[in-house]
Amino acid sequence: MNKRIYFLMIIAFVVGMVELIISGILDLLAKDLDVSLSQAGYLITIFALIFAFLSPVLLVLTANIERKRLMLICLWIFLFGNIITIFSPTYTFVFVGRIISATSGALLTILCLVMAPNMVEPQYRGRAIGVISMGVSGALVLGIPIGLVLGNSFGWRAPFVMIAVLTFFSIIGVYLWMSRIEPESQVPLHIQLASLKSRKVLFALLTTFLYMAGHTVLYAYFKPFLLETMGLDGTWISIIYFIFGISAVSGGGIGGALADLFGSKKTIVISLLLFTGLFLIIPHTTAFIPLFIVASIVWGILSWGVSPAMQSYLIESSPKTASIQQSLNNSALHLGIATGSFVGGLVIEHASINENTYAGSILIFLSVLTIIVSFRARQTVVPDTEMEG
């Protein structure tokens, strides 16, 4: 397989880290900029919202631009956004930097997913997409512990310095190693959104949104939760984050294997029910670190183990719009991250961080109900003429 695919994976990893990396340094950033913990959490919310809504829109708007040139433009803008964040004197400047980084990052991630299949032989296209997806998921779960270690050692701006340096090297790499890739025709937005007319698809996407929101209600504020409920020091917090990250990355493979073995529907329902119960149990494990670590491992596996089964189910539900469903599912996932971080901030403001697990369990349980509605909905057949239109 073309080795440049792995270079695109690195770019996807660098861009993906920026979304949740703030979670591990929320307390440091809030203290330095003199804002509340929930306000700091909204920096995750705005980033994920932009990712959710602008990815498909920007891909359509830039459909006629040659891909290497577009990627270089986006990387320079992404670098600029991170530089603003590094030198921000106030919360407002950080907020602006996040908007710039998210806008360019949203398009960069989709570009990596679109470019990868065009750089390999047809028989390797699925594997190429899988490699890029591994970079994205790896960034979302490993970005936080990396940011945590750097933030605790050198201050909250240090992780963004690292990202800026990696982005600059990515620019050099794209300029030297990537060849020109002419754009392909994109599916119009109105056709992408038309697939939402299917209740089966709509409620499946709503399921992704709800379980990811429930997960993020706690995960976006995981470090403050560990500090308040367990009083752990920086070393233990880093260890738990890395254990969680490795479990989450493994969860993708485990979830895919279970979906193949037991079927996507059964895997989704059982995983979400276990997820709901786990969030109710987590507060009762904080008194005993080994038990909490076990709970964190199971949580990590479940958090990303549902995704492969959901993707398989969406393909089964609407085979003719499979690629569109993957794009919309990605948007639903990021919208869930945005909503979860916002809801988690509200819970902290009006109750306490100890209640975040219960709020998360409610959202995840609602996802069980929506997937059952999706299962029972009638399959919608998309006419060939509509897809060609």
Secondary structure, 3 states (H helix, E strand, C coil): CCCHHHHHHHHHHHHHHHHHHHHHHHHHHHHHHCCCHHHHHHHHHHHHHHHHHHHHHHHHHCCCCCHHHHHHHHHHHHHHHHHHHHCCCCHHHHHHHHHHHHHHHHHHHHHHHHHHHHCCCHHHHHHHHHHHHHHHHHHHHHHHHHHHHHHHHHCCCHHHHHHHHHHHHHHHHHHHHCCCCCCCCCCCHHHHHHHHHCHHHHHHHHHHHHHHHHHHHHHCCHHHHHHHHHCCCHHHHHHHHHHHHHHHHHHHHHHHHHHHHHCHHHHHHHHHHHHHHHHHHHHHCCCCHHHHHHHHHHHHHHHHHHHHHHHHHHHHHCHHHHHHHHHHHHHHHHHHHHHHHHHHHHHHHHCCHHHHHHHHHHHHHHHHHHHHHHHHCCCCCCCHHHHHC
